[in-house]
Amino acid sequence: MVEIDGIHHTWAPQVVPDALRQNEVTLQRHVVLRLPVLGLRLAPDEFFDQVERALVGAGLPGRPSVVRTGTG
């Protein structure tokens, strides 16, 4: 599960419900990845690499490797 968090997830009224929801899902042995909206702007490659690793870990195929031959 990928949960994309907007800025309101950092506000006090949202912190406890978010933690309870994530804990409940984790107790059911599911993977929960949190992706703040700001992360989409500042570190998209790192976050999407984590998403891909989770999918591969669940048995789905990853991106095909690019094989380059020659120089041009």
Residue frames relative to the residue before (quaternion, step in Angstrom):
aa qw qx qy qz dx dy dz
M 1.0000 0.0000 0.0000 0.0000 0.00 0.00 0.00
V 0.1393 -0.7490 0.6429 0.0797 3.53 -0.99 0.89
E 0.1050 -0.7843 0.6103 0.0372 3.53 -0.76 1.08
I 0.1935 -0.7766 0.5928 0.0901 3.54 -0.64 1.15
D 0.1792 -0.8224 0.5382 0.0445 3.52 -0.57 1.24
G 0.2810 -0.7284 0.6037 0.1612 3.53 -0.84 1.02
I 0.7458 -0.4163 0.2776 0.4398 3.56 -1.29 0.13
H 0.6110 0.5804 -0.3639 0.3968 3.61 1.04 -0.66
H 0.5772 0.5901 -0.3843 0.4135 3.62 1.18 -0.31
T 0.6387 0.4998 -0.3339 0.4804 3.60 1.25 -0.17
W 0.5480 0.6128 -0.3985 0.4067 3.58 1.25 -0.15
A 0.6619 -0.5706 0.3291 0.3577 3.55 -1.03 0.85
P 0.6892 0.4849 -0.3302 0.4253 3.67 0.75 -0.83
Q 0.7000 0.4828 -0.2708 0.4512 3.60 1.14 -0.46
V 0.5416 0.6726 -0.3923 0.3168 3.60 1.15 -0.57
V 0.7072 0.4625 -0.2764 0.4578 3.60 0.77 -0.99
P 0.6680 0.4747 -0.3352 0.4647 3.67 0.77 -0.79
D 0.6259 0.5347 -0.3410 0.4540 3.61 1.02 -0.73
A 0.6700 0.4957 -0.2999 0.4642 3.57 0.91 -0.93
L 0.6522 0.5126 -0.3172 0.4597 3.60 0.94 -0.84
R 0.6515 0.5094 -0.3139 0.4663 3.59 0.96 -0.86
Q 0.6776 0.4828 -0.3021 0.4653 3.58 0.86 -0.94
N 0.6437 0.5213 -0.3282 0.4541 3.59 0.93 -0.81
E 0.6478 0.5253 -0.3213 0.4485 3.58 0.94 -0.87
V 0.6618 0.4925 -0.3011 0.4783 3.57 0.93 -0.88
T 0.6493 0.5180 -0.3128 0.4608 3.58 0.98 -0.85
L 0.6412 0.5272 -0.3236 0.4541 3.59 1.00 -0.76
Q 0.6570 0.4737 -0.2983 0.5049 3.57 1.23 -0.43
R 0.5106 -0.6942 0.3665 0.3506 3.55 1.39 0.32
H 0.4494 0.6461 -0.4826 0.3843 3.56 1.04 0.78
V 0.4354 -0.6620 0.5413 0.2813 3.53 -1.20 0.54
V 0.0794 -0.7745 0.6269 0.0296 3.55 -0.95 0.94
L 0.0668 -0.7735 0.6300 0.0196 3.55 -0.74 1.08
R 0.2306 -0.7695 0.5836 0.1186 3.54 -0.85 1.02
L 0.0342 -0.7926 0.6084 -0.0190 3.54 -0.86 0.98
P 0.2345 -0.7766 0.5650 0.1507 3.59 -0.33 1.16
V 0.5974 -0.5739 0.4107 0.3810 3.57 -1.03 0.73
L 0.6189 0.5428 -0.3434 0.4521 3.58 1.02 -0.74
G 0.6023 0.5718 -0.3435 0.4385 3.58 1.13 -0.62
L 0.5978 0.5609 -0.3564 0.4483 3.58 1.13 -0.60
R 0.7020 0.4467 -0.2589 0.4906 3.57 1.13 -0.62
L 0.7821 0.3908 -0.1810 0.4504 3.56 0.89 -0.97
A 0.8242 0.0583 0.0073 0.5633 3.60 1.01 -0.70
P 0.0657 0.8503 -0.5212 0.0324 3.62 0.83 0.90
D 0.6424 0.5354 -0.3455 0.4257 3.61 0.90 -0.80
E 0.6641 0.5109 -0.3071 0.4512 3.57 0.93 -0.87
F 0.6822 0.4769 -0.2956 0.4689 3.58 0.91 -0.88
F 0.7000 0.4552 -0.2927 0.4660 3.59 0.85 -0.85
D 0.5542 0.5590 -0.3932 0.4751 3.59 1.21 -0.37
Q 0.6505 0.5039 -0.3163 0.4721 3.59 0.98 -0.78
V 0.6284 0.5210 -0.3361 0.4697 3.59 0.99 -0.78
E 0.6610 0.5016 -0.3126 0.4623 3.58 0.89 -0.89
R 0.6507 0.5157 -0.3218 0.4551 3.60 0.94 -0.85
A 0.6369 0.5145 -0.3286 0.4708 3.59 1.04 -0.71
L 0.6570 0.5045 -0.3115 0.4656 3.58 0.96 -0.84
V 0.6494 0.4963 -0.3139 0.4831 3.59 0.96 -0.85
G 0.6424 0.5300 -0.3141 0.4557 3.57 1.02 -0.81
A 0.6766 0.4653 -0.2756 0.4998 3.58 1.21 -0.54
G 0.6499 -0.5647 0.3021 0.4093 3.57 1.30 0.13
L 0.5378 0.6009 -0.4258 0.4102 3.59 1.21 0.10
P 0.5402 -0.6300 0.4295 0.3561 3.60 -1.05 0.61
G 0.4214 -0.6826 0.5367 0.2615 3.56 -1.15 0.66
R 0.7157 -0.3863 0.3303 0.4791 3.50 -1.32 -0.21
P 0.4981 -0.6378 0.4751 0.3456 3.59 -0.97 0.67
S 0.4911 -0.6451 0.4968 0.3095 3.53 -1.08 0.72
V 0.3344 -0.7132 0.5771 0.2154 3.54 -1.10 0.72
V 0.1367 -0.7797 0.6084 0.0577 3.53 -0.75 1.10
R 0.1152 -0.7940 0.5955 0.0416 3.53 -0.68 1.11
T 0.0521 -0.7831 0.6194 0.0207 3.52 -0.94 0.89
G 0.7711 0.3103 -0.2361 0.5034 3.54 -1.07 0.62
T 0.5217 -0.6431 0.4712 0.3038 3.54 -1.31 -0.13
G 0.8135 0.2943 -0.1514 0.4783 3.56 1.01 -0.14
